Amino acid sequence: MKYCSISEASAQFNIPESTLRYYEKKGLLPLIERDGAGRRLFSEDQMALLNTVICLKNTNMPIRGIKQYIDWVVEGDSTIGLRLEMMKNHKQTVLAEISLMTESLEGIDFKISRYTKQRTQTRSGE
């Protein structure tokens, strides 16, 4: 099995090593192996799990929610229904956030257009 160091994992996901250490401390990266010198080793499975953690974090799932999801992953197949329900609920939350952001962006675009027109009129009147 191929392993990555913490610096390789950090570079691959473009996040600081300190964030990886924090995620491990919070229980979001369970079962991290270590080499003889105590350095973290990220297996392919750990890298896949890290990708999921980052995805959930990037979509504003709270740490406690991510922790619950990870606990269910570790618990095994008996929690697939719980994980599925969590992902469905989170998807709805993300879609609602996207809708709100899109609506807000339209408001920002309106202001940009308005100020651009005002600026152009002010300059042409000079």
N, C-alpha and C positions, 0 to 999 in steps of 0.2 A: 504494500500500500504506500502511496505517495503522501508525504507530509510537507507542510509549509511552516516556516518559522512565523513568529508574530510580525516581523518586518515584512515578510512576503504577503501575509494576509492583509496587513495594513495597506500595502501598496496596491494589491489587487482590488480592494474595495474603496481605496482612496479615503481612508479614515485613519485618525491617529492611533498609534499603539495604545495610548492611554485609554481610548474609548474601548478597545478590545479588552483591556484589563478591567475596566469598569463593568462591561457586559458580563465578564466571567464572575466578578465579585457579586453582581446582582443575580447570578444564577441563570443567565441567559445563554451561557455556553458551558453546559455541564460536560463532565467527563473529558475535559481537555487533558491530553497526555503530556508528559514532560520527558525531556531527555535526561541523561545522567547528571547534567549540570543544572537541572531544574528549569530549563527554558521550555516555554509552551510549544507544543507541536500540534498543528491543525491538520487533521486527516481530511480526506475528501468529504466524508460525512459531516465533519465539523464545518467545513467551508460551505457546504450546502445549507446547513443550519444557520450559519452566520449570514448567508445571503437572505434567508427568510427573516431573520431578526432585523436586518437593515431595511428590508422591504416594509415590514410592519412599523418600524420606527419612522421611516420616511413618510408613511401614511398616517402619522400622528397617533398610533396606538400607544397608550400609556405603558410604561415599563411593567407595571403590575399585570396588565393584560398579556404582554409578551411573555412574562414569566409563567403565567397560567398556561399559555399555549405550549411553552417548552416543557413544563411539568407533564402535560398530557402526552407530548411526544415521547418523553422518557418512559412514561407509564405504559405505552404500547398501544396495540391495535384496539384494545377495548375502549379507547377514548376517541376513536375516529369520528363518531357521531358528534361528540362535544366540539371537536376541532372544526368539523364541517359547519356546525351551527355558528361557531365563533367567527369563522371566515365569512360566512354569508352576512352576518350582522355587521362585521367590519366593512365589508364591501359597500353596504348601504350607507354607512357613516361616511366613507370616502366619497361616494357618489354625491351625497348631500353637500360635503365640503367643496367638491369640484363645482357643483351648481352655484353655491354661494360665491366662490371665487370668480367664476365666469360672470356672474351678475355684477359683482364688484368691479371687475375689470372693465365691463361696459361703462360703468360710471366714471372710471378713470379715463377711458378713451374719450368720453363726452367732454370732460374737463380739458383734456389735451387739445381736442378739436376747438373748443371754445376759446382757450387762451391763444392758440395759434392764430385763429381768425382775428382776435383782438390785437394781437401783436402786429399782425400784417396791416390791419387798418390804421394802427397808431403810426407805423413807419411810413405808410403811404401818405398820411396827412402831414408829415413833417416837411 
